[in-house]
Amino acid sequence: MTRAAGLDALAAFLSGPGADYASARNTDRGRGAPPTTSALSPYLRRRLLTEEEVARAALRAFGERGADKFVSEVFWRTYFKGHLETHPEAWSRYRAGRDAAQARLAAEPGLRRTHERAVAGRTGIDGFDDWAVQLVEEGWLHNHARMWFASIWIFTLRLPWELGAAFFLRHLVDGDPASNTLSWRWVAGLHTRGKPYLARRDNIRAFTDGRHDPAGLDEGAAALDEAMPPPEVPLAPAEPAPDGPVALLLHLDDLHPETLPLGAARVVRVGGLIASAEEANERVRAADAAAMADALARAGAQFRCPAEAVRGGWAGELPVVTAWAPVGPSAEALPAGCRRIRRDWDERAWPLSNRGFSRLRSAIPRLMGGG
């Protein structure tokens, strides 16, 4: 998991499936087949590649019209981060709901059996079982398959959505707190209230090229409900980096230190803080560790200073600067007193992400023209 590997994957996408992305991206051709999506999300999730550089690379390769759908999908990632920043209770509710649902597993044998069959891929539902096995074995699912899987989990199997979101965070190598939490809420009909995403047999059959034809899906289920949606809070302001020598703290939500807006700060020490999701399995944690090692090596070369894992007293008396950590494990693990700087991309896009996606979507031409 390195930036160099991410750049290679980006080049492969631009020279290959990128040209057909708009028409082919919803088709899941199955394990072992060439991807119809970019497969860049493991690198974007850790910002080994930034959303901005990927979107601009697509614009250069395909032009504004040819890149429109892909750039829009990149902005969905930015939108989810900005939305969770302004609705952080969605994250705390997920974790509280996950814990409550896990307690139910211990107390309700029927629910426990259904859950065990679901995560083992033994429900008998065509497609769903294959995706469960693929997720566990590969740490990956096509985006359309993730939507079908979540919908079947919630509306056909009647399992708590928080357990499904935790299952994804446990196994997905690209598992992102914002995208994962809000995507599951969107499927459930909680993010866009009253409008669930319902997996349909004909849709699955069409977009798996006939490989899967699941019977017995609940295609008329009502959305889940909650008494009140997570309240909106103001976007917290960023802090400029101070002039002079600083210690730079890296975390898993931004591993591209070469392009951070550091102003007149002079980095003389770099530390790496790994805060994987508590659900994450060994594959995910290994990817996190490899990505951090790569970022520390690049940062040490960039700033010509020591770069190592954070240990007690690593920064000495230096002021500590860090990239903005969105709501999630990295933000929770940051030491007190860090100066949190924010990229211009986030500074301009996140304030437009506090409601539905359409507001941000309409601003994409202006945002892309601004840099």
Long-range contacts (C-beta under 8 A, 24 or more apart in sequence): 1-42, 1-43, 1-46, 1-48, 1-173, 1-287, 1-288, 1-290, 1-291, 1-294, 2-48, 2-290, 2-291, 2-294, 3-43, 3-48, 3-49, 3-255, 3-256, 3-294, 3-295, 3-298, 4-294, 5-43, 6-40, 6-42, 6-43, 6-48, 6-49, 7-49, 9-38, 9-39, 9-40, 9-43, 10-38, 10-40, 10-43, 10-49, 10-54, 10-57, 13-38, 13-39, 13-40, 14-57, 14-58, 14-61, 14-62, 18-58, 18-61, 18-62, 18-70, 19-62, 19-66, 21-69, 21-70, 22-66, 22-68, 22-69, 22-70, 25-69, 25-70, 25-73, 25-143, 26-144, 26-207, 27-144, 27-207, 27-208, 27-209, 28-142, 28-144, 28-145, 28-207, 28-208, 29-208, 29-209, 30-208, 30-211, 31-134, 31-138, 35-142, 36-142, 37-142, 37-143, 38-70, 39-140, 41-77, 41-174, 41-176, 42-173, 42-174, 42-287, 44-74, 44-77, 44-174, 45-174, 45-175, 45-176, 45-179, 46-252, 46-253, 46-254, 46-255, 46-288, 46-291, 47-253, 47-254, 47-255, 47-256, 47-323, 48-255, 48-256, 48-291, 48-294, 48-295, 49-256, 50-256, 50-259, 50-343, 50-345, 51-75, 51-77, 51-78, 51-345, 52-343, 52-345, 52-371, 55-368, 56-368, 56-371, 59-368, 64-365, 71-364, 71-368, 72-361, 72-364, 75-349, 75-357, 75-360, 75-361, 75-364, 76-179, 76-357, 77-176, 77-179, 78-345, 78-346, 78-349, 78-350, 78-353, 78-360, 79-349, 79-353, 79-357, 79-360, 80-176, 80-178, 80-179, 80-182, 80-183, 80-353, 81-178, 81-179, 81-326, 81-346, 81-350, 81-353, 82-235, 82-346, 82-349, 82-350, 82-351, 82-352, 82-353, 82-354, 82-360, 83-178, 83-182, 83-353, 83-354, 84-177, 84-178, 84-181, 84-182, 84-326, 84-327, 84-328, 85-235, 85-236, 85-326, 85-327, 85-350, 85-353, 86-232, 86-233, 86-234, 86-235, 86-350, 86-353, 86-354, 87-229, 87-230, 87-231, 87-232, 87-233, 87-354, 88-230, 88-233, 88-327, 89-230, 89-231, 90-181, 90-182, 90-185, 90-230, 91-177, 91-178, 91-181, 91-327, 91-328, 93-226, 93-230, 94-162, 94-165, 94-181, 94-184, 94-185, 95-162, 97-160, 97-161, 97-162, 98-160, 98-162, 98-163, 98-165, 98-166, 100-160, 100-162, 101-160, 101-162, 101-163, 102-163, 104-160, 105-163, 111-159, 114-157, 114-158, 114-159, 115-159, 115-163, 118-153, 118-157, 118-159, 119-167, 123-157, 125-152, 125-156, 125-157, 125-214, 125-216, 125-217, 126-212, 126-213, 126-214, 126-215, 127-204, 127-208, 127-211, 127-212, 127-213, 127-214, 128-152, 128-153, 128-214, 130-212, 135-167, 135-168, 135-171, 135-172, 136-171, 139-171, 139-172, 139-173, 139-283, 139-284, 139-287, 140-172, 140-173, 140-174, 141-172, 144-207, 146-183, 147-183, 147-187, 147-197, 147-199, 148-199, 148-203, 148-204, 150-183, 150-184, 150-187, 150-188, 150-197, 151-187, 151-196, 151-197, 151-198, 151-199, 152-199, 152-214, 152-217, 154-187, 154-188, 154-196, 154-221, 154-224, 155-196, 155-198, 155-199, 155-217, 155-218, 155-221, 156-199, 156-216, 156-217, 156-218, 156-221, 161-185, 161-187, 161-188, 161-224, 166-279, 169-277, 169-279, 169-280, 170-279, 170-280, 170-281, 170-284, 171-281, 171-283, 171-284, 172-284, 173-283, 173-284, 173-287, 175-277, 175-280, 175-284, 176-328, 177-277, 177-326, 177-327, 177-328, 177-329, 178-326, 178-327, 178-328, 188-223, 188-224, 189-222, 189-223, 189-224, 189-225, 190-223, 190-224, 190-225, 190-226, 190-229, 192-356, 193-223, 193-225, 193-229, 194-223, 194-225, 195-223, 196-221, 196-222, 196-223, 196-224, 232-354, 235-350, 235-351, 235-354, 238-324, 238-340, 238-341, 238-342, 238-347, 239-339, 239-340, 239-341, 240-339, 240-341, 241-265, 241-321, 241-339, 241-341, 242-319, 242-321, 242-339, 245-318, 246-318, 246-319, 246-320, 246-321, 247-271, 247-314, 247-315, 247-316, 247-318, 247-319, 247-320, 247-321, 248-299, 248-303, 248-320, 248-321, 248-322, 249-273, 249-310, 249-315, 249-320, 249-321, 249-322, 249-334, 249-335, 249-338, 250-292, 250-295, 250-296, 250-299, 250-322, 250-323, 251-275, 251-322, 251-323, 251-325, 251-330, 251-333, 251-334, 252-276, 252-288, 252-291, 252-292, 252-329, 252-330, 253-323, 253-325, 253-326, 253-328, 253-330, 253-331, 254-323, 254-324, 254-325, 254-343, 255-291, 255-292, 255-294, 255-295, 256-295, 257-295, 257-298, 257-299, 257-302, 257-303, 257-323, 258-298, 258-299, 258-302, 259-343, 260-323, 260-341, 260-343, 261-341, 261-342, 261-343, 261-344, 262-321, 262-341, 265-321, 267-299, 267-303, 267-305, 267-321, 268-303, 268-305, 268-318, 269-305, 269-306, 269-307, 269-314, 269-315, 269-316, 269-318, 270-296, 270-299, 270-300, 270-303, 270-305, 270-306, 270-307, 270-308, 271-307, 271-308, 271-309, 271-310, 271-314, 271-315, 272-296, 272-307, 272-308, 272-309, 272-310, 273-310, 273-330, 273-333, 273-334, 274-309, 275-329, 275-330, 275-332, 275-333, 276-329, 277-328, 277-329, 278-329, 344-371, 345-371
